[in-house]
Amino acid sequence: MKLYGEAMPAPNPRRVRIFLAEKGVEVPEIRIGMMQGGHRSPEHLARNSLGQVPVLELDDGTTISETIAICRYFEVLHPDPPLFGVSALEQAQIEMWTRRMEFRLMVPIGMFWRHAHPLTARLLKQNVEFGESNREVVEKGQLWLDRELSDGRPYLTGDTYTIADIAGQTALDFADFTSLSTPAEAKHVLAWRERMAARPSASA
């Protein structure tokens, strides 16, 4: 079994690495070199026709792409600690918050990165005006999250750390890299981020 991914600050491969670290599972990772075009190589496109990472390759050659799919695979193999919830309500709330982190934060962060960041300008055609418009979207998303966290709960879904926290953590850490830092007034988000950064898995 091996994991094809990329080094920091790539958020999606890191999401899987953090998940595995929380589970205490070690999987060898091969960094494909996205900035050098490794994701477009024939070898990688044979693993994932979309040319994305991460990709998990099983011992029999079967491949699994998409971070949540990979994490769910390991959740079944290694159920403790449960990061997708146990009860029907827990699983639904975790799914809700994971999707919120993806759509309310990661999507606009990714659009800014793709269309307005200078590091991607040499790799693809940008729509800079659209990219820059996502600054406000990301800021509003973080202020919304700050209001949600104002009830004092330690994690996104309550008292338990889950895949939703991993999704939010990796999104906002990547936002820092792209210059979309958390607003100073979002004190609850900043406190939550400090709690996430203090976990040993944060170095994954």
Secondary structure, 3 states (H helix, E strand, C coil): CEEEECCCCCHHHHHHHHHHHHHCCCCCEEECCHHHCHHHCHHHHHHCCCCCCCEEECCCCCEEECHHHHHHHHHHHCCCCCCCCCCHHHHHHHHHHHHHHHHHHHHHHHHHHHHHCHHHHCCCCCCHHHHHHHHHHHHHHHHHHHHHHHHCCCECCECCCCHHHHHHHHHHHHHHHCCCCCCCCCHHHHHHHHHHHCCHHHHC
